[in-house]
Amino acid sequence: MKIGFIGTGVMGSRMAQRLLGHGFQVAVHNRTFQKVQPLIENGAIYEESVSELSNQCEIICTCLSMPQDVMTVYMNKGIIDNAKPGTICIDFTSVGADTSKNIYGMAGAKEISYLDCPVSGGPEGAESGTLTIMAGGEEKAFQKVKPVLDVLGETIEYMGPSGSGSIAKLINQYLVAVHSLAASEAMVTGAAYGLESEQLLKVLKASYGDSKILRRHMEQYVLPRHFTPGGAVKYVHKDVRLANQLLQEAGLTQFTGQMAEKAFQTAAEKELSEQDMSAVIKIFEEETGTVVKKKDK
């Protein structure tokens, strides 16, 4: 079985490497050649174009940045026009349900299966194979590629028809954005009132205010003042915007995600787009004139 992998950035490179490490034959393509070089050195086959890769692989995985990137790779003489009937496509990108459903329909017309399978767990989860994978599309196609997904994820759920995986992921990202906002506001407020940040975090971790996002952001990024992205501000901004559309379509009119979207937009406008999502705290630190950090020794 030959697996194609298009998009070998922070997440995709680690996922492709796991497939290689588990004995799969993997062909790779990325717009920036430098990002596929380590994979080639580890046994991956390099394909110079999306069309060439698509024509030669039974399973095609995509892990891209934005919805428009997904549309470009699948359309415009890309995957759908070049993949053989019976090919199964797995898109790990976080996109809106409409994008997934559109591609699903166009792929189906060419007898190509398309699964929306966004993931959660960050680079560390991609590297260790402990990602959460939320799948939408034909269950028969899902079952066929389940052995591949098992290499990449620990929690793998078939959510339902096309678009279901994307909806589940956006709901997750909604919580990520809202929790990021709340954690940032809380920690900045504590610092502004003179509370020692590490001690406050210790108390919150032992209380009902605890969350994975609080721990992740504060321990790995904010307190050490290290914002190299695991998941960048720009991606959370994109995801919460798409998630907010879901909430509006569900009938909600006022919700906390609107504040989170505004906060991440402000962070992006302050040139924090490429920093880790936890850097959203910087807009509140600037506003209050305080910094959440480790105690000076």
Buried (B, 14 or more C-beta within 10 A) or exposed (E): EBBBBBBBBBBBBBBBBBBBEBEBBBBBBBBEEEBBBEBEEEEBBBBEEBBBBBBBBBBBBBBBBBBEBBBEBBBEEBBBBBBEEEBBBBBBBBBBBEBBBBBBEBBBEBEBBBBBBBBBBBBEBBBEBBBBBBBBBBEEBBEBBEEBBEBBBEEBBBBBBBBBBBBBBBBBBBBBBBBBBBBBBBBBBBBBEEBEBBEBBEEBBEEEEEBEBBBBBBBBBBBEEEBEBBBBBBBBBBBBBBBBBBBEEEEEEEBBBBBBBEBBBBBBEBEBBEBBBBBBBBBBBEEEEBBBBEEEE
